[in-house]
Amino acid sequence: MKLLEERIKKDGVVLPGNVLKVNQFLNHQIDPELMYKMGEEFARLFKDEEITKIITVESSGIAPAVMTGLVMKLPVVFARKHKSLTLVDNLYTSDVYSYTKKVTNTISVDKKFLTSDDKALIIDDFLANGQAVQGIFNICDAAGAEIKGVGIVIEKSFQEGAKIIHDRGVRLESLAVISSFDDNQVHFEGEE
């Protein structure tokens, strides 16, 4: 998605540890018009998959997931990272390690929102080491839901996340694929 790549080049900041800061438009301040275009692109890519539900992890995956749900006219479920007084039992859970925050979170989805009748599309903001996606795979497996695909806003192809998805035999579609951060610059796959 050229528009997204241009925005990453303009506003993205490469930080130590192979971290890309895109808080100007994706995961702190959100550009709703760009987010809607991403939702349209995910909807186009997965239009033939007979999806019944979109699932993500709080919090940065919510905006692209909601826009995709809006375009596809589907409900969006997000796995919660924090305990809630209203979310205490009847849960599917999985532990997810965050490399950027250096913590392990237990994510959870209420069993009434994901069932064996569901065909799930996973949407998330970043794919690096694949821990968030693996956590959602675990939750979908526990629910008996079929995983129809994974849509990622920004993939770092030099990390192992895509391998986890491909090894599982699940379709992966990433809107921007970064091949490296050489010289503290963003380099996309296919660039010369």
FENLINRA-V88076 format. One record per residue. N is the residue number from 0. OMEGA is omega in radians with two decimals (none if undefined). Layout:
N|OMEGA, N|OMEGA
//
This chain:
0|-3.03, 1|-3.14, 2|3.12, 3|3.12, 4|3.12, 5|-3.14, 6|3.09, 7|3.12, 8|-3.08, 9|-2.97, 10|-3.13, 11|3.12, 12|3.10, 13|3.13, 14|3.09, 15|3.11, 16|3.14, 17|3.12, 18|3.07, 19|3.13, 20|3.14, 21|-3.08, 22|3.09, 23|-3.05, 24|-3.01, 25|-2.96, 26|2.90, 27|2.91, 28|-3.08, 29|3.03, 30|-3.04, 31|3.13, 32|3.07, 33|3.14, 34|3.12, 35|3.11, 36|3.06, 37|3.09, 38|3.09, 39|-3.12, 40|3.08, 41|3.12, 42|3.10, 43|-3.08, 44|-3.04, 45|-3.03, 46|-3.08, 47|-3.02, 48|3.12, 49|-3.12, 50|3.09, 51|-3.08, 52|3.05, 53|-3.11, 54|3.13, 55|3.08, 56|3.06, 57|0.06, 58|-3.02, 59|3.08, 60|-3.02, 61|-3.07, 62|3.12, 63|3.11, 64|-3.14, 65|3.12, 66|3.08, 67|3.09, 68|3.11, 69|-3.12, 70|-3.08, 71|-3.11, 72|-3.12, 73|3.06, 74|3.13, 75|3.08, 76|3.04, 77|3.06, 78|-3.10, 79|3.10, 80|-3.02, 81|3.11, 82|3.14, 83|3.09, 84|-3.12, 85|-3.09, 86|-3.02, 87|3.13, 88|-3.07, 89|-3.04, 90|2.84, 91|-3.10, 92|3.04, 93|3.08, 94|-3.10, 95|3.09, 96|3.09, 97|3.12, 98|-3.12, 99|-3.13, 100|3.12, 101|3.10, 102|3.01, 103|3.08, 104|2.95, 105|3.11, 106|-3.09, 107|3.07, 108|3.07, 109|-3.07, 110|-3.12, 111|-3.10, 112|3.13, 113|-3.07, 114|3.12, 115|3.07, 116|-3.04, 117|2.99, 118|-2.91, 119|2.93, 120|3.11, 121|3.09, 122|3.07, 123|-3.08, 124|-3.10, 125|2.93, 126|3.10, 127|-3.13, 128|3.01, 129|-3.08, 130|3.13, 131|3.12, 132|3.11, 133|3.10, 134|3.11, 135|3.02, 136|-3.13, 137|-3.14, 138|3.10, 139|3.10, 140|3.13, 141|3.14, 142|-3.04, 143|3.14, 144|3.10, 145|3.13, 146|-3.07, 147|-3.14, 148|3.07, 149|3.07, 150|-3.08, 151|3.08, 152|-3.10, 153|3.10, 154|2.98, 155|-3.02, 156|3.14, 157|3.04, 158|-2.89, 159|-3.06, 160|-3.12, 161|3.14, 162|3.12, 163|-3.12, 164|-3.13, 165|3.11, 166|3.12, 167|-3.13, 168|-3.12, 169|3.10, 170|3.11, 171|3.05, 172|3.12, 173|-3.09, 174|3.06, 175|-3.12, 176|-3.12, 177|-3.14, 178|3.11, 179|2.99, 180|-3.13, 181|-3.14, 182|-3.14, 183|3.09, 184|3.07, 185|3.09, 186|-3.13, 187|3.05, 188|3.11, 189|3.09, 190|3.07, 191|none
//
